[in-house]
Amino acid sequence: MASSSKAKKKTVRLASGRKRARQDVKLNAANSALRSKFRTVIKNVQKAIVTGDKAKAADLFKIAQPVIDSVADKGIFHKNKAARHKSRLSAKIKALAA
């Protein structure tokens, strides 16, 4: 395969393009950090659910909700995806009581 997807990046000639490339590096780092935080808080709640500790799961879910909402507000994930995650987690927490 001569043309792979990881081909050498071309340098941008225009000043505005170079600035855009610099900004993209910062934005990419910020988005990656937020995406990672999103995944981490969801994983924490899921671990608490698996152990069957409803109180801990509910507390972690309260912490997770604003993180999930803020990531959706910033446009990193769609609002429906955030709502879906919150809905499924709360349903699993409610199911622990039964």
Secondary structure in CASP SS format (residue, H / E / C, confidence):
PFRMAT SS
TARGET T0000
AUTHOR 0000-0000-0000
METHOD secondary structure of the structure
MODEL  1
M C 1.00
A C 1.00
S C 1.00
S C 1.00
S C 1.00
K C 1.00
A C 1.00
K C 1.00
K C 1.00
K C 1.00
T C 1.00
V C 1.00
R C 1.00
L C 1.00
A H 1.00
S H 1.00
G H 1.00
R H 1.00
K H 1.00
R H 1.00
A H 1.00
R H 1.00
Q H 1.00
D H 1.00
V H 1.00
K H 1.00
L H 1.00
N H 1.00
A H 1.00
A H 1.00
N H 1.00
S H 1.00
A H 1.00
L H 1.00
R H 1.00
S H 1.00
K H 1.00
F H 1.00
R H 1.00
T H 1.00
V H 1.00
I H 1.00
K H 1.00
N H 1.00
V H 1.00
Q H 1.00
K H 1.00
A H 1.00
I H 1.00
V H 1.00
T H 1.00
G C 1.00
D C 1.00
K H 1.00
A H 1.00
K H 1.00
A H 1.00
A H 1.00
D H 1.00
L H 1.00
F H 1.00
K H 1.00
I H 1.00
A H 1.00
Q H 1.00
P H 1.00
V H 1.00
I H 1.00
D H 1.00
S H 1.00
V H 1.00
A H 1.00
D H 1.00
K C 1.00
G C 1.00
I C 1.00
F C 1.00
H C 1.00
K H 1.00
N H 1.00
K H 1.00
A H 1.00
A H 1.00
R H 1.00
H H 1.00
K H 1.00
S H 1.00
R H 1.00
L H 1.00
S H 1.00
A H 1.00
K H 1.00
I H 1.00
K H 1.00
A H 1.00
L H 1.00
A H 1.00
A C 1.00
END
